[in-house]
Amino acid sequence: MRSPLQGGLPPGGAVVVGAVVEIACDESGFSGTNLLHSTAPVITHASVDLAVDEAVALITALRSGFRFAPHELKSGRFLRGSGAHEALEWFLTALAGRAHVHLIDKEFFLVTRIVDFLLTEPSYAAGTRLAREHHPAALALHEAGRSAGGDWGAFLSAFVDLVRMKRRLPVDQTVRRFFQARDTLRRHGLGTVADTVLDGLSPRHVRAVVARLDVDDRAVPPPLEPLLPALAETVLSWSDGRRQVLVTHDEQSALTADRLTRLQRVLADEGQPQSAGVHQASALPNGVSPLAGLVMVDSRDDPRVQVADLLAGVARRMPGIIDDTLRQPPPAPPV
């Protein structure tokens, strides 16, 4: 017997205006809070705007034309199957203009969390293009820190222990260990920008953030949860500043109604970058979130999610396929 689906944000609770695009999403490589010691160093979040009958036709074509059995439509088996190269080329061509893939490097994600949570006020915009002003600092720290070898790994590990929301060690112990790891890393002389980031870490601010996590302050997004910013990036890409996005997603415990409501408000309040040439008349009205809602499904019941799952898995194993046609879905049609 299947358990009831959890989470989601029914579209009835959102303001739906103008054009709406429906997408189906799934991920590959998600390992919960195990971001440093996973066999999958990246997460891919894939989305398609196929109708159900289009997804069924695509899956049927893979099974009949390329003779894949149902259990072979998982990416690992798919890529090992006979004629996989030809099948993959056909699959990607069939999805041209109908799909988007967002890739997350888990280590770099942790660095964005350090910068966005411990140097500024934690928010649901952290780690997305809405907090882009902090991106150069995170990039500089990531690039320089990797040259420090084991001290870099110790620093990231100390951060994970510091903000872990379950089974966390005593605060004094985790804060002390984090700053000891910071000081050790600082002695490597990582360069002006990276050293400025490390010097800017304040014990008082860090303790304040951890205290908010301890009392389950829901205004602070879960620090080690990459699916929320991945979903935000996916929605912003499909919206293009012109339309709302209704999401059908494989069940994920991280996507609770409360978190999705807060993300929806952030996307409405802080707006989203529009593509060049978007006329104001066709843009979403101020205060309207590009996230219209999110419906949770079991992937076994939705062929659109099955296609997104296959795309996510292939892209995680072969990130080179994520070219411009998969990074950006087609622009919204003129209103």
Phi, psi and chi 1 to 4 in degrees:
 res  aa     phi    psi   chi1   chi2   chi3   chi4
   1 MET       -  132.9  180.0  179.6  -64.5      -
   2 ARG   -78.9  145.6  -61.0 -173.2 -168.3  179.4
   3 SER   -76.8  151.0  -59.5      -      -      -
   4 PRO   -60.6  144.1  -20.0   31.2      -      -
   5 LEU   -68.3  140.4  -65.6  173.2      -      -
   6 GLN  -113.1  151.9  -57.2  -66.1  -40.4      -
   7 GLY    83.1 -166.3      -      -      -      -
   8 GLY    96.2  169.8      -      -      -      -
   9 LEU  -144.1   93.7 -178.4   67.4      -      -
  10 PRO   -55.1  140.0  -24.5   34.5      -      -
  11 PRO   -64.1  -16.6   21.5  -33.3      -      -
  12 GLY   -61.9  -22.5      -      -      -      -
  13 GLY   -87.6    3.4      -      -      -      -
  14 ALA  -117.7  159.0      -      -      -      -
  15 VAL   -83.0  117.5  177.3      -      -      -
  16 VAL  -108.0  118.7  180.0      -      -      -
  17 VAL  -133.7  149.0  -61.4      -      -      -
  18 GLY    60.4 -147.0      -      -      -      -
  19 ALA   -73.0  142.3      -      -      -      -
  20 VAL  -131.6  130.8  178.0      -      -      -
  21 VAL  -107.9  134.6   59.5      -      -      -
  22 GLU  -100.6  129.3  -63.9 -172.8   29.0      -
  23 ILE  -127.6  153.8   63.9  170.8      -      -
  24 ALA  -116.6  137.1      -      -      -      -
  25 CYS  -130.7  151.5  -55.9      -      -      -
  26 ASP  -156.0  167.2 -154.9   -9.5      -      -
  27 GLU  -126.4  167.9   53.6   72.5   29.9      -
  28 SER  -143.8  137.7 -179.9      -      -      -
  29 GLY    95.4    0.6      -      -      -      -
  30 PHE   -68.0  130.9  179.7   62.2      -      -
  31 SER  -131.8   28.9   53.5      -      -      -
  32 GLY    63.5 -139.6      -      -      -      -
  33 THR   -83.0    1.2   59.8      -      -      -
  34 ASN   -81.7   69.9 -177.2   25.6      -      -
  35 LEU   -88.8  -20.7  -65.3  167.8      -      -
  36 LEU  -100.0  -24.7  -78.1  178.0      -      -
  37 HIS  -119.7   34.0  -53.4  -67.6      -      -
  38 SER   -97.6  153.6  169.2      -      -      -
  39 THR   -76.0  -11.1   57.1      -      -      -
  40 ALA  -111.2  104.2      -      -      -      -
  41 PRO   -74.4  -12.0   26.3  -33.3      -      -
  42 VAL  -129.6  157.6  -60.7      -      -      -
  43 ILE  -117.8  136.8  -58.4  170.8      -      -
  44 THR  -115.5  136.2   47.3      -      -      -
  45 HIS  -118.5  111.6 -171.8 -101.7      -      -
  46 ALA  -109.5  149.2      -      -      -      -
  47 SER  -143.9  147.1   50.3      -      -      -
  48 VAL  -135.2  153.7  -62.1      -      -      -
  49 ASP  -109.5   29.6   70.9  -16.0      -      -
  50 LEU   -70.9  147.1  -58.3  175.4      -      -
  51 ALA   -77.4  163.2      -      -      -      -
  52 VAL   -57.9  -45.6  171.9      -      -      -
  53 ASP   -66.5  -31.4   58.3  -14.4      -      -
  54 GLU   -67.7  -40.8  -68.9  177.3  -53.9      -
  55 ALA   -66.2  -40.8      -      -      -      -
  56 VAL   -61.2  -43.7  169.2      -      -      -
  57 ALA   -63.4  -39.0      -      -      -      -
  58 LEU   -66.4  -45.5 -168.5  153.0      -      -
  59 ILE   -64.2  -41.3  -68.1  171.8      -      -
  60 THR   -61.2  -40.8  -59.2      -      -      -
  61 ALA   -64.2  -39.0      -      -      -      -
  62 LEU   -64.8  -39.0  -74.4  172.6      -      -
  63 ARG   -73.6  -37.9  -70.5  176.2  177.7  170.9
  64 SER   -88.8  -51.7   59.7      -      -      -
  65 GLY   -68.7  -33.4      -      -      -      -
  66 PHE  -113.6    2.8  -62.6   95.9      -      -
  67 ARG    59.4   42.4  -60.2 -174.3  179.6 -177.8
  68 PHE   -88.7  133.4  -77.2   98.9      -      -
  69 ALA   -77.2  161.0      -      -      -      -
  70 PRO   -53.3  -41.3  -28.1   36.2      -      -
  71 HIS   -73.6   -9.8   66.0  -86.3      -      -
  72 GLU   -89.0   -0.8  -68.4  176.5  -38.5      -
  73 LEU   -88.2   19.2  -72.9 -179.4      -      -
  74 LYS   -91.9  144.4  -72.6  -67.0 -174.9  178.4
  75 SER   -56.9  -40.0   58.4      -      -      -
  76 GLY   -60.3  -50.1      -      -      -      -
  77 ARG   -68.1  -37.7  -70.1  179.9  178.1  -91.6
  78 PHE   -59.0  -45.5  178.6   78.4      -      -
  79 LEU   -75.2  -17.7  -66.4  173.8      -      -
  80 ARG   -94.5   -6.6  -68.8 -167.3  -60.2  -90.3
  81 GLY   -73.0  163.1      -      -      -      -
  82 SER   -64.1  130.4  176.3      -      -      -
  83 GLY    74.2   23.6      -      -      -      -
  84 ALA   -60.6  -39.3      -      -      -      -
  85 HIS   -61.6  -47.1  177.8   76.4      -      -
  86 GLU   -65.7  -41.0 -177.3 -177.4    1.2      -
  87 ALA   -64.2  -40.8      -      -      -      -
  88 LEU   -64.6  -43.3  176.6   58.9      -      -
  89 GLU   -60.5  -43.3 -175.1  175.9   -6.7      -
  90 TRP   -64.0  -43.7 -179.6   88.7      -      -
  91 PHE   -59.8  -47.5  178.8   62.0      -      -
  92 LEU   -67.9  -36.4  -64.4  177.4      -      -
  93 THR   -64.6  -40.6  -60.8      -      -      -
  94 ALA   -64.2  -27.3      -      -      -      -
  95 LEU   -95.8    1.3  -70.3  178.7      -      -
  96 ALA   -56.4  125.5      -      -      -      -
  97 GLY    77.6    2.4      -      -      -      -
  98 ARG  -123.7   10.1  -52.6  -63.3  -58.8  -84.2
  99 ALA  -145.3  160.4      -      -      -      -
 100 HIS  -146.2  140.5  173.6  -99.0      -      -
 101 VAL  -127.6  127.1  177.4      -      -      -
 102 HIS  -109.8  125.8  179.1   68.8      -      -
 103 LEU  -106.6  135.6 -173.8  145.1      -      -
 104 ILE  -121.6  119.9  -60.5  171.8      -      -
 105 ASP   -82.2  119.3  179.0  -74.1      -      -
 106 LYS   -62.3  -39.1  -66.9  179.9 -178.9  179.5
 107 GLU   -66.4  -44.7 -176.3  178.2  -72.0      -
 108 PHE   -65.9  -33.9 -178.3   64.9      -      -
 109 PHE   -57.5  -43.4  170.5   76.5      -      -
 110 LEU   -61.2  -38.6  -72.5  175.4      -      -
 111 VAL   -65.1  -41.0  177.9      -      -      -
 112 THR   -63.3  -34.3   65.7      -      -      -
 113 ARG   -67.0  -39.2  -79.5  -22.4 -145.1 -168.5
 114 ILE   -61.2  -45.9  -68.0  170.5      -      -
 115 VAL   -70.4  -47.2  172.0      -      -      -
 116 ASP   -77.1  -23.3  -71.8  -22.7      -      -
 117 PHE   -99.9  -37.2  -85.4   56.3      -      -
 118 LEU  -101.5   -9.3  -58.7 -174.2      -      -
 119 LEU  -106.8  -18.6  -70.4 -179.5      -      -
 120 THR  -134.5 -170.5   62.3      -      -      -
 121 GLU   -80.7  123.6  177.1   69.5   13.7      -
 122 PRO   -59.5  139.3  -21.0   32.1      -      -
 123 SER  -152.9  166.1   78.7      -      -      -
 124 TYR   -74.3   -9.0  -85.7   79.0      -      -
 125 ALA   -84.1  -11.8      -      -      -      -
 126 ALA   -58.7  137.3      -      -      -      -
 127 GLY    80.4    3.8      -      -      -      -
 128 THR  -115.5  175.6   74.0      -      -      -
 129 ARG   -65.1  -14.5   68.3 -173.6   69.5  175.5
 130 LEU   -74.5  -14.5  -60.6  179.1      -      -
 131 ALA  -118.1   39.0      -      -      -      -
 132 ARG   -66.8  -20.1 -140.1   46.4  169.5  169.5
 133 GLU   -65.5  -20.3   67.0  -89.0   21.3      -
 134 HIS   -93.2   -6.2  -52.5  -53.8      -      -
 135 HIS   -62.4  -44.3 -174.4   79.8      -      -
 136 PRO   -59.1  -39.2  -26.0   36.1      -      -
 137 ALA   -65.6  -42.4      -      -      -      -
 138 ALA   -64.5  -40.6      -      -      -      -
 139 LEU   -64.6  -42.8 -171.7   61.1      -      -
 140 ALA   -64.2  -42.2      -      -      -      -
 141 LEU   -65.4  -41.1  178.4   58.3      -      -
 142 HIS   -64.3  -47.7 -178.3 -111.7      -      -
 143 GLU   -65.5  -41.9  -69.2 -179.5  -12.2      -
 144 ALA   -75.7  -39.1      -      -      -      -
 145 GLY   -62.7  -32.5      -      -      -      -
 146 ARG   -65.7  -18.0  -63.2  175.4   74.6 -177.7
 147 SER   -77.6   -9.0   67.3      -      -      -
 148 ALA   -90.4    4.6      -      -      -      -
 149 GLY    60.4 -129.9      -      -      -      -
 150 GLY   -63.0  -28.1      -      -      -      -
 151 ASP   -67.9  -30.3  -70.6  -22.3      -      -
 152 TRP   -68.4  -46.5  173.2 -117.2      -      -
 153 GLY   -61.0  -38.7      -      -      -      -
 154 ALA   -65.6  -37.2      -      -      -      -
 155 PHE   -65.1  -46.9  174.5   66.5      -      -
 156 LEU   -65.5  -40.0  -65.5  179.3      -      -
 157 SER   -63.1  -39.6  179.5      -      -      -
 158 ALA   -64.8  -35.9      -      -      -      -
 159 PHE   -66.1  -43.3  171.1   71.2      -      -
 160 VAL   -58.8  -46.1  169.5      -      -      -
 161 ASP   -64.4  -33.0  -71.3  -17.5      -      -
 162 LEU   -65.2  -42.2  176.7   73.4      -      -
 163 VAL  -107.7    5.3  -61.7      -      -      -
 164 ARG   -59.2  130.6 -168.3 -173.0  -56.4  -82.8
 165 MET   -87.4  -13.3  -62.3  179.4   72.6      -
 166 LYS  -127.4  145.8  -65.4 -179.8  179.7  179.0
 167 ARG    53.3   41.5  -60.1 -176.6  -60.3  -82.8
 168 ARG   -84.8  144.8 -174.6  142.0   44.9   84.8
 169 LEU   -72.4  167.9  -63.8  171.7      -      -
 170 PRO   -53.6  142.8  -27.2   35.2      -      -
 171 VAL   -57.5  -47.1  172.2      -      -      -
 172 ASP   -56.7  -40.0  -72.8  -16.5      -      -
 173 GLN   -68.4  -44.3 -178.2  177.3  -20.5      -
 174 THR   -71.9  -36.5   57.2      -      -      -
 175 VAL   -66.9  -44.3  171.0      -      -      -
 176 ARG   -62.1  -43.6 -179.1  171.1   62.6 -106.0
 177 ARG   -64.7  -39.0 -179.0 -170.3  167.6 -153.6
 178 PHE   -62.5  -44.9  175.5   71.5      -      -
 179 PHE   -75.7  -28.0  -81.7   96.8      -      -
 180 GLN   -64.6  -41.7  -73.3  173.4  -15.7      -
 181 ALA   -66.8  -36.6      -      -      -      -
 182 ARG   -62.4  -46.2 -171.9  -81.9  -52.4  -94.2
 183 ASP   -65.4  -38.8  -67.3  -17.4      -      -
 184 THR   -63.2  -44.0  -60.7      -      -      -
 185 LEU   -65.6  -37.6 -172.7   62.6      -      -
 186 ARG   -61.0  -31.1  179.3   67.5  175.1   81.7
 187 ARG   -69.2  -10.7  -72.8 -166.0  -75.3  -88.1
 188 HIS   -76.6  -14.7  -76.6  -91.7      -      -
 189 GLY    61.3   72.2      -      -      -      -
 190 LEU   -84.2   -1.6  -60.1  178.6      -      -
 191 GLY   113.8  161.5      -      -      -      -
 192 THR   -58.0  -50.5  -57.7      -      -      -
 193 VAL   -67.2  -48.3  177.5      -      -      -
 194 ALA   -63.0  -42.3      -      -      -      -
 195 ASP   -65.6  -33.7  -72.9  -16.4      -      -
 196 THR   -64.3  -39.9  -61.7      -      -      -
 197 VAL   -62.0  -48.0  172.3      -      -      -
 198 LEU   -64.3  -40.6  -64.2  175.2      -      -
 199 ASP   -67.0  -26.9  -69.3  -17.1      -      -
 200 GLY   -77.5   -9.8      -      -      -      -
 201 LEU   -71.9  120.2  -65.0  169.2      -      -
 202 SER  -108.0  126.8  159.0      -      -      -
 203 PRO   -55.0  -37.3  -26.8   36.1      -      -
 204 ARG   -64.5  -46.3  175.8  178.2  -65.8 -178.0
 205 HIS   -67.6  -41.0  179.7   67.6      -      -
 206 VAL   -61.0  -44.5  168.4      -      -      -
 207 ARG   -62.8  -36.2  -74.4 -179.4  177.6  -84.0
 208 ALA   -66.0  -40.6      -      -      -      -
 209 VAL   -65.0  -45.0  171.0      -      -      -
 210 VAL   -63.4  -37.6  172.9      -      -      -
 211 ALA   -62.4  -37.9      -      -      -      -
 212 ARG   -66.9  -36.2  -65.9  175.0   67.5 -179.1
 213 LEU   -66.0  -37.9  -67.1  174.4      -      -
 214 ASP   -63.8  -33.4  -82.2  -18.4      -      -
 215 VAL   -96.4   12.6  -62.2      -      -      -
 216 ASP    57.3   47.7 -167.3   26.0      -      -
 217 ASP   -68.4  108.9 -177.2  -13.1      -      -
 218 ARG   -75.8   -8.0  -64.2 -172.5  178.8 -176.5
 219 ALA   -72.0  -16.5      -      -      -      -
 220 VAL   -95.7  117.2 -179.4      -      -      -
 221 PRO   -67.2  155.6   24.1  -31.9      -      -
 222 PRO   -60.4  120.6   20.8  -31.4      -      -
 223 PRO   -63.2  -28.9  -19.4   31.4      -      -
 224 LEU  -107.0   26.7  -56.5  178.8      -      -
 225 GLU  -112.1   99.6  178.6   46.9   72.9      -
 226 PRO   -80.7  -13.6   27.5  -32.8      -      -
 227 LEU   -70.0  -28.7  -78.5 -175.1      -      -
 228 LEU   -66.3  -52.1  -73.6  166.0      -      -
 229 PRO   -65.1  -31.0   16.9  -28.7      -      -
 230 ALA   -64.3  -42.7      -      -      -      -
 231 LEU   -64.1  -41.5  174.9   65.0      -      -
 232 ALA   -59.6  -46.1      -      -      -      -
 233 GLU   -62.7  -39.3  -73.5  -64.4  -39.8      -
 234 THR   -62.6  -46.4  -63.1      -      -      -
 235 VAL   -64.4  -44.1  168.2      -      -      -
 236 LEU   -61.6  -37.7  -69.0  171.3      -      -
 237 SER   -67.3  -45.4  -66.9      -      -      -
 238 TRP   -71.7  -32.4  -78.3  100.0      -      -
 239 SER   -66.8  -43.0  170.0      -      -      -
 240 ASP    58.3   21.6 -164.1   35.6      -      -
 241 GLY    75.5    3.3      -      -      -      -
 242 ARG  -116.2  -25.6  -54.6 -174.7 -170.8 -157.3
 243 ARG  -142.4  159.5   55.5 -173.7  174.7  178.1
 244 GLN   -86.0  160.0  -71.1 -170.6  -72.6      -
 245 VAL  -124.7  124.5 -178.4      -      -      -
 246 LEU  -104.2  122.5  178.2   59.6      -      -
 247 VAL  -105.7  131.9  179.7      -      -      -
 248 THR  -108.0  125.1  -61.7      -      -      -
 249 HIS  -133.0  140.8 -154.2  -68.0      -      -
 250 ASP   -58.1  145.3 -173.3   29.7      -      -
 251 GLU   -58.2  131.2 -175.0  177.4   22.5      -
 252 GLN  -141.1  123.7  -72.2  -71.7  -13.6      -
 253 SER   -63.5  -23.0   59.9      -      -      -
 254 ALA   -69.6  -24.0      -      -      -      -
 255 LEU   -92.0   68.0  -58.3  178.7      -      -
 256 THR   -77.3  161.3   65.5      -      -      -
 257 ALA   -60.7  -40.5      -      -      -      -
 258 ASP   -64.5  -45.7  178.8   74.9      -      -
 259 ARG   -65.6  -40.7  -68.4  170.7 -179.3  172.7
 260 LEU   -67.3  -36.6  -70.2  169.5      -      -
 261 THR   -63.3  -43.1  -61.7      -      -      -
 262 ARG   -66.0  -40.9  -67.1  177.9 -175.3  -84.5
 263 LEU   -63.6  -41.1  179.6   62.1      -      -
 264 GLN   -59.2  -42.1 -173.6 -178.6   59.0      -
 265 ARG   -67.3  -41.2  -69.8  171.6 -177.0  164.2
 266 VAL   -60.6  -44.3  166.0      -      -      -
 267 LEU   -65.4  -29.2  -65.0  179.3      -      -
 268 ALA   -78.7  -42.9      -      -      -      -
 269 ASP   -76.0  -38.8  -65.9  -18.3      -      -
 270 GLU   -93.9   -8.1  -59.7 -160.9   20.7      -
 271 GLY    71.5 -177.4      -      -      -      -
 272 GLN  -143.5  143.5   60.9  -79.0  -21.2      -
 273 PRO   -59.8  134.6  -18.7   30.8      -      -
 274 GLN   -99.7  149.6  -62.9  172.5    0.8      -
 275 SER   -66.0  152.2  -62.0      -      -      -
 276 ALA   -58.1  135.8      -      -      -      -
 277 GLY    94.0   -2.5      -      -      -      -
 278 VAL   -72.9  117.2  174.7      -      -      -
 279 HIS   -75.7  141.6 -166.8  -86.8      -      -
 280 GLN   -56.3  -34.3 -174.0   62.2   36.0      -
 281 ALA   -65.7  -25.9      -      -      -      -
 282 SER  -100.1    0.2   62.1      -      -      -
 283 ALA   -80.3  156.9      -      -      -      -
 284 LEU   -62.0  140.1  -79.3  175.0      -      -
 285 PRO   -61.5  151.9  -20.5   32.1      -      -
 286 ASN   -57.2  137.7  -69.5  -25.4      -      -
 287 GLY    85.5   -2.8      -      -      -      -
 288 VAL   -98.1  124.8  173.5      -      -      -
 289 SER   -77.4  139.3  177.4      -      -      -
 290 PRO   -66.8  -18.8   22.0  -31.8      -      -
 291 LEU   -88.6  105.3  176.2   59.1      -      -
 292 ALA   -79.0  -28.9      -      -      -      -
 293 GLY   165.8  170.0      -      -      -      -
 294 LEU  -140.5  124.4 -173.6  145.3      -      -
 295 VAL  -107.9  127.6  178.2      -      -      -
 296 MET   -90.3  136.7 -150.9   77.6   76.8      -
 297 VAL  -136.2  164.5  -61.1      -      -      -
 298 ASP   -88.1  125.7 -172.6  -44.1      -      -
 299 SER   -59.0  -25.0   61.2      -      -      -
 300 ARG   -66.3  -18.4  -67.9  170.8  -69.1 -176.3
 301 ASP  -101.4   -6.2  -60.2  -31.0      -      -
 302 ASP  -130.9  109.0 -163.9  -50.9      -      -
 303 PRO   -64.4  -25.6   20.9  -32.1      -      -
 304 ARG   -65.6  -42.2  -59.0  169.3  -59.7  169.1
 305 VAL   -68.2  -34.4  174.4      -      -      -
 306 GLN   -62.6  -39.2  -67.3  166.6   23.4      -
 307 VAL   -66.4  -43.0  172.6      -      -      -
 308 ALA   -62.4  -37.6      -      -      -      -
 309 ASP   -63.6  -44.3  172.2   59.9      -      -
 310 LEU   -63.9  -43.2  179.0   57.5      -      -
 311 LEU   -63.3  -44.2  176.5   60.5      -      -
 312 ALA   -61.4  -43.4      -      -      -      -
 313 GLY   -66.3  -42.3      -      -      -      -
 314 VAL   -63.6  -44.0  168.3      -      -      -
 315 ALA   -65.7  -33.7      -      -      -      -
 316 ARG   -68.0  -39.5  178.2  175.4   64.7   83.1
 317 ARG   -79.3  -25.7  -71.3  173.0  167.8   82.4
 318 MET  -133.9   70.0  -57.5  176.3   62.9      -
 319 PRO   -57.9  -18.3    0.7   -2.4      -      -
 320 GLY   -64.2  -17.8      -      -      -      -
 321 ILE   -77.3  -11.8   71.8  167.2      -      -
 322 ILE   -81.2   79.6  -51.5  177.1      -      -
 323 ASP   -92.7 -171.1   57.0   13.6      -      -
 324 ASP   -60.6  -30.1  -70.9  -18.3      -      -
 325 THR   -70.0  -21.5   61.2      -      -      -
 326 LEU  -100.8  -19.5  -74.9  177.5      -      -
 327 ARG   -75.0  -32.2  -73.7 -167.5 -179.8   94.0
 328 GLN  -125.0  119.2  -66.7  -65.2  -24.2      -
 329 PRO   -70.0  168.5   25.1  -32.9      -      -
 330 PRO   -61.5  145.7   23.5  -34.2      -      -
 331 PRO   -62.9  154.0   24.3  -34.2      -      -
 332 ALA   -65.0  144.8      -      -      -      -
 333 PRO   -68.4  152.8   26.1  -34.4      -      -
 334 PRO   -59.7  143.6  -19.6   30.8      -      -
 335 VAL   -84.6      -  177.8      -      -      -
